[in-house]
Amino acid sequence: MKKLLIIGVLAIFIFSGFAFINRTKSEPKGKYCHVYGKIKIVEYGEDYKVKGVSYGEDLKVKRVNYGEGKVGKWKIVKYGEDFKIKYVDYGQHFKVKFVDYGEGCN
C-alpha cells in the first residue's frame, strides 16, 4: 500500500514538472513582451511609460497596419486600444527600439 502511495506521489511530481517546463518554454522571455496589439499614444492616463532608444532595448517594436497580434508588433490607433503608452525621457517602465524587422523580446 505504501509503495502505491509513493509511486502515485512521484508520478504527480513528475507530470506536474513536465507541465511547468512546457508552460515556461511557451511564455515570452521579457517582462514587457505582452505589450503588443493596438496601441494608443497618450499624454496622461497611460498603462506604461516607454522610452525609445537606439540600443539597450527591452523590446523591439515594428509598427504595422495589420497583423498586430504577435509579440513586438504595434498598430497605432486612436480608439479601441489594448494598451495606452506615454513616451518619456526618463522614469520609463521599459525601453523600446523601433525596427523594420526582427521585432520581439530580447
ABEGO torsion letter per residue (X at the ends): XAAAAAAAAAAAAAAAAAAAAAAAAABBABAAAABBEBBBBBABGBABBBBBBABGBABBBBBBABGAABBGBBBBBABGBABBBBBBABGBABBBBBBABGBEBX
